[in-house]
Every structure is written in C-alpha cells, then in structure tokens.
C-alpha cells in the first residue's frame, strides 16, 4: 500500500476535520484539544470554515459507531484493512451525506474521493467512490433517528445510566446537539455586560452575540473567529468561560472578605470569579491535582487582575496535602465523566464506560469528604459535577450527613429558572438552560 502523501493543498474545513479525526482515531487524542490545535495552525481559514470544521468533527464523532456500521454495509471485506486516514475521510463524508443538508451530495463524495485517491491511489479511491455513492442514494434519517444513533454510539451501560438519570427525552436531546454550542464569555463587571455585547457586535458584525440566560456575567458568541482577538481581552475585561461553569461559582455565594477554597480549580475559571466576589480583603486558595494547570491558573488570573492567595497541588484521594483551612466556603467541582459536556465533547461517548463512572463516584466521595473537613462550623460547601448522572450527583451526596454536612438552600440568588429559593440542589441541562449539563448541591457544615 502506498504511503500517505504529505503534500498538502490549501486547507479546507474538511481537511482540517479529517486531520482531527485521524488524531482521535489513531492517537486517542481529545477532540476539543486536537481541533483547537488544528484551527490555530490553520489561521487562514475563514470564520465560516472554522465553524464548519467544528461541526464536521463533533457531528462525526457523535455518530461514529453508527456511521461505521453504515459504511461497513457497503464494504464486503469490512473496514479492518483500511488505514486510519481512509476511514476518517469515509466517516466524514458519510456524516455529510446522512446528517447534513447544506452540503451537496456530489460535493461530499467528490472531496472525499479526491482526498483518498491522493493519499492511497486510484484503487482505494475507486472503492471509496463506490461506497459513498451507495450511501448517497439512501434516504436521509430524520432528527429523531440521528438522536437515537448518537445515544447508541455510547457504551450501553453509560447510555442506560444517562436515560435513567434524566429520562429518555432529555437524554436524546443531550446527545443530539444539532448545532455546536456558543463560546461562553464571562465579563468581569456584570453591570457592563450590555456594553460588551454591543462592542462585540460592532467588532464582529457577522457573528451572533447574545447575553447569557442564567449568569449575569455571561455573553454567548458564535462565529466570532479567534477569541483572543476580540476587544477587551488584552485589558483583562473578560475571560472565556462556559455559562454553566459561571453559575457553579456563583452558587457558592462567596462574600466580601471571606476565605474560600476552590478545591478542584483546574485552570482557574471559577477561581477568578470567586476572587472577584471576596474582594481585596478576602482570600481564595486554589487546589488541583495537576501543577501545570495551577501554573496556567496563575497566568490567567494575572491577566484579569486577580490573584489566588495560595495554590496547592493536591491528590485529594490520598489526603489534603498542604491545605489546612479553615474556610468560610469550599467549592468542590469534582472530576467526573463529563456527560454534561457531550455537545462540545462528543468523543466522551467513545471514551467513557459504566465502570469508569463507578470509579469516579468513589473519587468524588473522597474529595468531598476531605475538602468538607476544611470548612468552619456553619460554613458552606457546594458540590458540583459537569455530569448528568445520578451516580455522580444524588448518589454521591446522599452520604453527606456522615461528613457533618446538612443540605441547605443555596446562599446565592440564582434565579427561579435555575433553582427555587428553598432548593438544596439543581440540574442544568442544555435544552432547558442553554448551558452544559451539571448537578449542583449545597450544604452547611
């Protein structure tokens, strides 16, 4: 078999998507990171092509196992002998033929066949042409069938857990994601949000810019190109943060002058919002398992003019490290399956299994127990996961009483659309709130 040719034509949305799929299929790369890297490498792509590349990657991954079966129907010898480049192009073209309406069938077939022929020669190109023409002649499935196909692409135990947690209708809407989610922006000064909406619209007249629905800081942007080139970024007036993530930080109810711990801080999006809430006379400590994330956290908070009091590299499964407290409030945004982020991370359907969820639930209980022990009597704890699964939500916090925690209404004004005044937990769901999916619970020690 001929070796791949690396002589590249000008990049297109489809060629970028194919490169990302190859990395996911061959190297088990995370799709979001691989896509960001390819888009950064191909800065000459126009905004609409960047959006199309994103849709092609996420849509194909969302339906990957179903697409494999549809392609395999027309490959008598199976797909096992095909290398990853050929399979990536076949799956991308099948997605365009079966799930998209705005890409003409002849164009999808032609582009895929030309790419495969350039990579693997006329014989393999002819095979691809025959397969894709047969798929193009088949009826397009409707939206309901595509949603069921997405859910069927998950590990069966994981799919069952999603349905049992939120119901079949919500589960199908969660995995269907008929469009890519917007970029979430958190403006540091919530009272200035409308002015920033106007500035973004002026700077990117072809983009869609809207205020968020559940966070007073949120601006939602589609089709704006490279985020770091929007006005206000260099001045630290805003940062990129998904809207539901903003709500989690707000749910802690941090007050001026308090001492707060962000126990699973990651790169610090929620840490920055907490630091703004406690002000110059308060203190926010940030902990995370990964030191490199804490380094990124310090850089990002410096850009927006915030500083954590201290950062701690902590493996909560083994202990509290150097974190001593006591704190007025602790936020535990625990590592999880990520099933609430399927609209922006569809490869989770291919990565996660039911056994993963059980192991994660054990870790979540351990983190909650150790972090909660650092809260003052009468202090507040908020537990959150970007998951819709009961195993990582209700079942994890069901033993909170053993940790000295009592369910308590949220000490924050989140709005009735998010949680009633007496609610001690809530879920965010994409089709109801426009955010990623989360479970969030509030406690007092």
C-alpha positions as CSV (number, residue, x, y, z in Angstrom):
1,X,0.0,0.0,0.0
2,X,1.3,3.4,-0.9
3,X,2.5,5.6,2.0
4,X,0.5,8.8,2.8
5,X,1.5,11.8,0.8
6,X,2.0,14.9,2.9
7,X,1.9,17.4,0.1
8,X,-1.0,19.5,1.1
9,X,-3.3,21.7,-0.8
10,X,-4.7,24.8,0.8
11,X,-6.5,23.8,4.0
12,X,-10.3,23.5,3.9
13,X,-12.8,22.9,6.7
14,X,-13.0,19.3,5.5
15,X,-9.2,18.7,5.5
16,X,-8.9,20.2,9.0
17,X,-11.7,18.0,10.2
18,X,-10.1,14.9,8.7
19,X,-6.8,15.7,10.4
20,X,-8.5,16.0,13.8
21,X,-10.4,12.7,13.3
22,X,-7.2,10.9,12.5
23,X,-5.7,12.1,15.7
24,X,-8.7,11.0,17.7
25,X,-8.9,7.6,16.0
26,X,-5.2,6.8,15.9
27,X,-3.8,8.6,19.0
28,X,-6.9,8.7,21.2
29,X,-6.4,12.5,21.3
30,X,-9.1,14.6,22.9
31,X,-11.2,16.1,20.1
32,X,-11.5,19.6,21.5
33,X,-7.8,20.0,22.1
34,X,-6.9,18.5,18.7
35,X,-9.4,20.8,16.9
36,X,-8.1,23.9,18.7
37,X,-4.6,23.0,17.7
38,X,-5.5,22.5,14.0
39,X,-7.5,25.7,13.9
40,X,-4.6,27.5,15.5
41,X,-2.3,26.0,12.9
42,X,-4.6,27.0,10.0
43,X,-5.3,30.6,11.0
44,X,-6.0,31.5,7.3
45,X,-9.4,29.6,7.5
46,X,-12.3,32.0,7.3
47,X,-14.8,32.1,10.2
48,X,-17.5,30.1,8.4
49,X,-14.9,27.4,7.5
50,X,-13.8,27.2,11.1
51,X,-17.4,26.7,12.2
52,X,-17.9,24.0,9.5
53,X,-14.8,22.2,10.6
54,X,-16.0,22.2,14.2
55,X,-19.4,20.8,13.1
56,X,-17.9,18.1,11.0
57,X,-15.6,16.9,13.8
58,X,-18.2,16.9,16.5
59,X,-21.0,15.6,14.4
60,X,-19.0,12.7,13.0
61,X,-17.7,11.7,16.5
62,X,-21.2,11.9,17.9
63,X,-22.4,9.4,15.4
64,X,-19.2,7.5,14.9
65,X,-20.3,3.9,15.7
66,X,-23.4,4.3,13.7
67,X,-21.5,5.7,10.8
68,X,-19.1,2.8,10.9
69,X,-22.0,0.4,10.5
70,X,-23.5,2.4,7.6
71,X,-20.2,2.5,5.8
72,X,-19.4,-1.2,6.5
73,X,-22.7,-2.3,4.9
74,X,-21.1,-1.5,1.5
75,X,-17.7,-2.8,2.2
76,X,-17.9,-6.6,1.7
77,X,-14.4,-7.1,3.1
78,X,-15.0,-4.9,6.1
79,X,-13.2,-1.8,7.2
80,X,-10.4,-3.5,9.2
81,X,-7.8,-3.4,6.4
82,X,-8.4,0.3,5.8
83,X,-5.9,2.7,7.4
84,X,-7.0,5.5,9.7
85,X,-6.7,8.2,7.0
86,X,-9.1,6.5,4.7
87,X,-11.5,5.7,7.5
88,X,-11.5,9.3,8.7
89,X,-12.4,10.6,5.2
90,X,-15.1,7.9,4.7
91,X,-16.8,8.7,8.1
92,X,-16.6,12.4,7.4
93,X,-18.3,12.0,4.0
94,X,-20.9,9.6,5.4
95,X,-21.8,12.2,8.1
96,X,-22.1,14.9,5.4
97,X,-24.3,12.6,3.3
98,X,-26.6,11.4,6.0
99,X,-26.8,14.2,8.6
100,X,-26.2,17.5,6.8
101,X,-28.5,19.2,4.3
102,X,-26.4,22.2,3.2
103,X,-23.5,20.2,1.7
104,X,-24.5,18.8,-1.8
105,X,-24.0,15.0,-2.0
106,X,-21.9,15.2,-5.1
107,X,-19.5,17.7,-3.4
108,X,-19.2,15.5,-0.3
109,X,-18.4,12.4,-2.4
110,X,-16.0,14.2,-4.7
111,X,-14.0,15.8,-1.9
112,X,-13.6,12.6,0.0
113,X,-12.7,10.5,-3.1
114,X,-10.2,13.1,-4.2
115,X,-8.6,13.1,-0.8
116,X,-8.4,9.3,-0.5
117,X,-7.1,9.0,-4.1
118,X,-4.3,11.5,-3.3
119,X,-3.4,9.5,-0.1
120,X,-3.8,5.9,-1.2
121,X,-4.1,5.8,-5.0
122,X,-6.8,5.0,-7.6
123,X,-7.8,1.6,-6.4
124,X,-8.7,2.8,-2.9
125,X,-10.2,5.9,-4.3
126,X,-12.5,3.8,-6.6
127,X,-13.5,1.8,-3.6
128,X,-14.4,4.9,-1.6
129,X,-16.4,6.3,-4.6
130,X,-18.5,3.1,-4.8
131,X,-19.2,3.1,-1.1
132,X,-20.1,6.7,-0.8
133,X,-22.3,6.7,-3.9
134,X,-24.3,3.9,-2.4
135,X,-24.7,5.8,0.9
136,X,-25.7,8.9,-1.0
137,X,-28.5,7.0,-2.7
138,X,-30.0,6.0,0.7
139,X,-32.8,8.1,2.4
140,X,-31.6,10.6,4.9
141,X,-32.5,9.7,8.5
142,X,-34.7,12.2,10.4
143,X,-33.6,14.1,13.5
144,X,-35.1,11.5,15.9
145,X,-33.2,8.7,14.2
146,X,-30.0,10.6,14.4
147,X,-30.5,11.3,18.1
148,X,-31.1,7.6,18.8
149,X,-28.0,6.8,16.8
150,X,-25.9,9.2,18.9
151,X,-27.1,7.6,22.1
152,X,-26.4,4.1,20.7
153,X,-22.8,5.2,20.0
154,X,-22.2,5.2,23.7
155,X,-21.2,2.3,25.9
156,X,-24.5,0.5,26.6
157,X,-24.2,0.9,30.4
158,X,-23.4,4.5,30.0
159,X,-26.3,5.1,27.7
160,X,-28.6,3.3,30.2
161,X,-27.3,5.5,33.1
162,X,-27.9,8.7,31.1
163,X,-31.5,7.7,30.3
164,X,-32.2,6.6,33.9
165,X,-30.8,9.9,35.3
166,X,-32.6,12.4,33.1
167,X,-35.2,10.5,31.1
168,X,-35.2,9.3,27.5
169,X,-36.4,12.6,26.0
170,X,-33.8,14.7,27.8
171,X,-31.1,12.1,27.1
172,X,-31.8,12.2,23.3
173,X,-31.7,16.0,23.3
174,X,-28.5,15.9,25.3
175,X,-26.7,13.7,22.8
176,X,-28.3,15.1,19.6
177,X,-26.8,18.6,19.8
178,X,-28.0,19.8,16.4
179,X,-25.6,22.7,16.5
180,X,-22.3,23.4,18.1
181,X,-22.6,25.3,21.4
182,X,-21.6,29.0,21.6
183,X,-18.4,30.3,23.1
184,X,-19.1,31.5,26.7
185,X,-17.5,34.7,27.8
186,X,-17.5,36.0,31.4
187,X,-17.3,39.8,31.6
188,X,-15.7,40.8,34.9
189,X,-18.2,43.6,35.5
190,X,-21.7,42.2,35.2
191,X,-23.3,45.6,35.1
192,X,-21.3,46.4,31.9
193,X,-22.4,43.2,30.1
194,X,-24.8,45.1,27.7
195,X,-22.0,47.4,26.7
196,X,-19.7,44.4,25.9
197,X,-22.4,42.8,23.9
198,X,-22.6,46.0,21.8
199,X,-18.8,46.1,21.5
200,X,-18.5,42.5,20.3
201,X,-21.3,43.0,17.8
202,X,-19.6,46.1,16.4
203,X,-16.3,44.3,16.2
204,X,-17.8,41.2,14.6
205,X,-20.9,42.2,12.7
206,X,-21.2,38.7,11.1
207,X,-21.1,37.0,14.5
208,X,-24.1,36.1,16.7
209,X,-23.6,37.8,20.1
210,X,-26.2,37.4,22.9
211,X,-26.4,37.9,26.6
212,X,-26.5,34.6,28.6
213,X,-29.6,33.2,30.1
214,X,-28.6,32.1,33.6
215,X,-25.4,34.0,34.5
216,X,-25.4,37.8,34.8
217,X,-21.8,37.8,33.6
218,X,-22.3,35.7,30.5
219,X,-22.1,36.7,26.9
220,X,-22.6,34.0,24.2
221,X,-20.8,34.2,20.9
222,X,-21.0,32.3,17.7
223,X,-18.9,32.8,14.6
224,X,-16.5,35.4,16.0
225,X,-13.3,33.8,15.0
226,X,-10.3,33.7,17.3
227,X,-11.5,34.7,20.8
228,X,-8.2,36.4,21.8
229,X,-8.7,38.9,19.1
230,X,-12.0,40.2,20.5
231,X,-11.9,43.7,22.1
232,X,-11.1,43.7,25.8
233,X,-9.1,40.5,26.0
234,X,-5.7,42.1,26.4
235,X,-7.1,44.5,29.0
236,X,-8.4,41.6,31.1
237,X,-12.0,42.8,30.9
238,X,-13.3,39.3,30.3
239,X,-12.3,35.7,30.1
240,X,-13.6,32.7,28.2
241,X,-15.8,30.6,30.5
242,X,-18.8,28.4,29.8
243,X,-22.0,29.9,31.2
244,X,-22.9,26.9,33.4
245,X,-19.5,27.0,34.9
246,X,-20.1,30.6,35.9
247,X,-23.3,29.5,37.6
248,X,-21.4,27.0,39.7
249,X,-19.0,29.6,41.1
250,X,-21.9,32.0,41.8
251,X,-23.8,29.2,43.6
252,X,-21.2,29.2,46.3
253,X,-22.4,32.6,47.4
254,X,-18.9,33.9,48.3
255,X,-19.0,37.3,50.2
256,X,-16.6,40.2,50.5
257,X,-13.8,39.4,53.0
258,X,-14.3,35.6,53.2
259,X,-11.8,32.9,52.9
260,X,-12.7,30.4,50.1
261,X,-11.2,27.2,48.8
262,X,-11.6,26.2,45.1
263,X,-10.8,22.5,45.7
264,X,-10.6,21.3,42.1
265,X,-9.6,24.5,40.4
266,X,-8.3,23.3,37.1
267,X,-7.2,26.3,35.0
268,X,-9.0,28.7,37.3
269,X,-12.1,30.0,35.6
270,X,-14.2,29.6,38.7
271,X,-11.3,30.8,40.9
272,X,-11.3,34.1,39.1
273,X,-15.0,34.7,39.7
274,X,-14.6,33.7,43.4
275,X,-11.7,36.1,43.8
276,X,-13.8,38.9,42.4
277,X,-16.6,38.1,44.9
278,X,-14.4,38.0,48.0
279,X,-12.6,41.2,47.0
280,X,-9.2,42.6,48.2
281,X,-9.9,41.8,51.8
282,X,-10.9,38.2,51.2
283,X,-8.8,35.3,50.1
284,X,-9.2,32.4,47.6
285,X,-6.9,29.4,47.7
286,X,-6.8,27.1,44.7
287,X,-6.0,23.4,44.7
288,X,-5.7,20.9,41.9
289,X,-4.1,17.5,41.1
290,X,-2.1,18.9,38.2
291,X,0.6,21.5,38.9
292,X,0.7,22.6,35.2
293,X,-3.0,23.6,35.5
294,X,-2.2,25.7,38.5
295,X,0.6,27.5,36.6
296,X,-2.0,28.3,33.9
297,X,-4.4,29.4,36.6
298,X,-1.9,32.0,37.9
299,X,-1.2,33.3,34.4
300,X,-4.9,33.7,33.6
301,X,-5.9,35.3,36.9
302,X,-3.0,37.7,36.5
303,X,-4.3,38.7,33.1
304,X,-7.6,39.7,34.6
305,X,-6.1,41.4,37.6
306,X,-6.9,38.7,40.2
307,X,-4.6,36.6,42.4
308,X,-5.2,33.5,44.4
309,X,-3.7,33.7,47.9
310,X,-2.1,30.3,47.5
311,X,-2.1,27.3,45.2
312,X,-1.8,23.7,46.2
313,X,-1.0,20.6,44.1
314,X,-3.2,18.1,46.0
315,X,-4.2,14.5,45.4
316,X,-7.5,14.5,47.4
317,X,-7.8,10.8,47.1
318,X,-4.7,10.5,49.4
319,X,-5.1,13.5,51.6
320,X,-5.4,17.3,51.9
321,X,-1.7,18.0,51.1
322,X,-0.7,21.3,52.5
323,X,-4.3,22.7,52.6
324,X,-5.3,23.4,56.2
325,X,-8.1,26.0,56.2
326,X,-10.4,26.7,57.9
327,X,-12.5,28.3,55.2
328,X,-15.8,30.1,55.2
329,X,-16.8,28.3,51.9
330,X,-15.5,25.5,49.8
331,X,-16.3,24.7,46.2
332,X,-15.8,21.1,45.1
333,X,-16.2,20.9,41.3
334,X,-15.1,17.3,41.2
335,X,-13.6,15.3,38.3
336,X,-16.4,13.4,36.6
337,X,-17.5,11.6,33.5
338,X,-18.2,14.9,31.6
339,X,-21.5,13.6,30.3
340,X,-22.9,17.1,30.7
341,X,-20.5,18.4,28.1
342,X,-21.4,16.0,25.3
343,X,-22.4,18.8,23.0
344,X,-18.8,20.1,23.0
345,X,-17.0,16.9,23.8
346,X,-18.9,14.1,21.8
347,X,-15.9,11.8,22.0
348,X,-16.9,11.1,25.6
349,X,-19.4,8.7,24.1
350,X,-16.5,6.7,22.8
351,X,-14.2,7.1,25.9
352,X,-16.4,6.5,28.9
353,X,-18.0,3.3,30.2
354,X,-20.2,2.3,33.1
355,X,-17.1,1.1,35.1
356,X,-15.5,4.5,34.7
357,X,-18.4,6.1,36.4
358,X,-18.3,3.8,39.4
359,X,-14.6,4.6,39.9
360,X,-15.2,8.3,39.5
361,X,-18.0,8.2,42.1
362,X,-15.6,6.7,44.6
363,X,-13.1,9.5,43.9
364,X,-15.8,12.2,44.2
365,X,-16.8,10.9,47.6
366,X,-13.2,11.0,48.8
367,X,-12.7,14.6,47.5
368,X,-15.9,15.8,49.1
369,X,-15.0,14.2,52.5
370,X,-11.6,15.8,52.7
371,X,-12.5,19.2,51.3
372,X,-15.5,19.5,53.5
373,X,-13.4,18.8,56.6
374,X,-11.7,22.2,56.0
375,X,-14.8,24.2,56.3
376,X,-15.6,26.2,59.5
377,X,-18.7,25.1,61.5
378,X,-21.6,27.0,59.9
379,X,-19.6,27.3,56.7
380,X,-20.8,26.4,53.2
381,X,-19.9,23.7,50.8
382,X,-21.1,23.4,47.2
383,X,-20.5,20.1,45.3
384,X,-20.8,20.1,41.5
385,X,-20.0,17.9,38.6
386,X,-20.4,18.5,34.8
387,X,-22.3,15.3,34.6
388,X,-26.0,14.5,34.4
389,X,-25.6,11.0,36.0
390,X,-27.3,10.2,39.3
391,X,-24.3,8.0,40.2
392,X,-22.1,11.2,40.3
393,X,-24.8,13.5,41.6
394,X,-27.5,12.4,44.0
395,X,-25.8,9.2,45.0
396,X,-22.5,10.8,45.9
397,X,-24.1,13.4,48.1
398,X,-26.6,11.0,49.7
399,X,-24.0,10.2,52.4
400,X,-23.2,13.9,53.1
401,X,-24.6,13.6,56.7
402,X,-21.8,11.2,57.5
403,X,-19.4,14.1,56.7
404,X,-21.1,16.5,59.0
405,X,-22.9,18.2,56.1
406,X,-26.5,19.1,56.1
407,X,-28.4,20.0,52.8
408,X,-29.1,23.8,52.8
409,X,-30.7,26.2,50.3
410,X,-28.2,28.0,48.2
411,X,-26.8,31.1,49.8
412,X,-27.0,33.0,46.4
413,X,-29.6,34.5,44.2
414,X,-29.5,32.2,41.2
415,X,-32.9,33.0,39.8
416,X,-36.0,30.8,39.7
417,X,-35.1,29.5,36.3
418,X,-32.1,27.8,37.9
419,X,-33.3,26.9,41.4
420,X,-36.2,27.8,43.7
421,X,-35.4,29.6,46.9
422,X,-35.6,26.5,49.0
423,X,-33.8,24.2,46.6
424,X,-30.7,22.4,48.0
425,X,-29.7,21.0,44.6
426,X,-30.4,21.6,41.0
427,X,-29.5,20.4,37.5
428,X,-28.6,22.5,34.5
429,X,-29.4,20.9,31.1
430,X,-28.6,22.2,27.6
431,X,-32.1,22.1,26.3
432,X,-33.5,23.9,29.4
433,X,-30.8,26.4,30.3
434,X,-28.6,26.7,27.2
435,X,-25.6,25.6,29.3
436,X,-23.7,22.3,29.6
437,X,-25.2,19.8,31.9
438,X,-24.4,19.9,35.6
439,X,-25.5,18.6,39.0
440,X,-25.0,21.1,41.9
441,X,-25.8,20.6,45.6
442,X,-25.5,23.0,48.6
443,X,-24.6,22.1,52.2
444,X,-23.8,23.7,55.5
445,X,-21.3,22.2,58.0
